[in-house]
Amino acid sequence: MVGKRALEIATTLALDPEMMLLDEPMAGMGHEDIDKISALIQRIAKNHTILMVEHNLSVSPTCPTSSPFDARRFSPSNYGGLTRTSV
């Protein structure tokens, strides 16, 4: 699983993006795999902006800045007028 996910990330990096959106990059992984992908993401984040969506809150140390999202407290005015469907 780590090899496939790392390849997906490397393929995206080859396009030299200004920002990367990672949608649950640790989904379905065990602890060892999560540690490996977390380390990879931390290395990439030194030179790239990464926006990561993850349900597993134990990986939050991977991110120097994190903002938990709680749909029960969602208000479009809190997010610059974004609608629920655009978040």
N, C-alpha and C positions, 0 to 999 in steps of 0.2 A: 504493500500500500504506500509506503514512504517513497519508493522509487517512482511510482506513477505520479504521485502528487508533486514530487520534486521536479519531475520532467514537465508537468503542466506549468509550474511556476517558471522554470527555465525557458520554456517556449515563450511565455509572456515577456520575460526579461529581454529576450532577443529582439523584441519590438521597441525596446528602449522607451517604455511608457513614463510619463510624468508622474502618474499615480497608478497604483494597482488596487483593485477591489478583490479581496479574497473572501469568498462566501463559504463559511464553515470549512476552512482548510483542514481541520483536525477531525472531521466527522468520520466515525467508524474506526478510529484508531485506538490502539492500546497506549498505556503510559509511555513505553519506550519510544514508540513511533511519534507520539505527541512531543516528547522532548526533542527528537531529531528535527521535526518540522518547525518547532518553536525556535530552535537555534538557527535554522536556515532563514526563517522570517526575520529574526533579529539582525542577522548579517545583512540581509537585503535592505532593511529599514534604515541602515546607516547612510544609504545613498538614494533611497527612493521613498516617496510618500506611500503609505499603505493604509487603506481603509479595510478593516477586517470585521466581518460579521461572524459571531461565534456564540453558540448557546452554552458551550462548556466554559463556565466562568473561571475554572481553575487555570485556564491559559492566559488570563488577564495579565500576569507578570510579563508575558511576551511583549506587551504593548506599553510604551512609556506613558501614553495618554489613553485612557479609556472612558467611555461614556455609556453606562448601562441604559438600555431603552426599555421602558415599561409601558406597554400598550394601554394598560389600564389608566395611566396618567397622561396619556397622549393628548396634546392640544396643538392644533395647527399654529397657534400664535407663539408657541414655544419653539417652533422650528421654522421661523421665517416665512410662515404662510404656506408651508408644504401641506398637501393633503395626505390623508392616511394612505391612499393608493399610491402615492409617489414616494413613500418612504420605504 
